[in-house]
Amino acid sequence: MDLDRLYSYHLGSNFMARRVVLTPFPTDPQLTTPDALGAAIRAARTASGLTLEEAALAVNVAKQTLGDLEAGKPSVGLGIALRVAKALGVSLFIAPAGKAGAIVQRIREARE
């Protein structure tokens, strides 16, 4: 089930709403650790108003796997991490190390 279908399902159903606590996006745009990637994914999920269970269902991963990813556990496979990031709208960029500083600066300026 993709995110659009999940939203449509919730809009048309009589389910008991669960409270989703918003988590802010990391301030550093460079995702250099599993913790940073997990924080960005959690922020995107909570900004979408999805519970952990709902997001796991939408991207077809186990709730435990998504929880581990959000917690920054490095045991989650790269393919799963990339699929979840894409589904939740977390963009990842690759840049040569020598140019990363300039790109990070541009991202910071764009956020202001």
Order of alpha helices (4+ residues) and beta strands (2+ residues): alpha-alpha-alpha-alpha-alpha-alpha
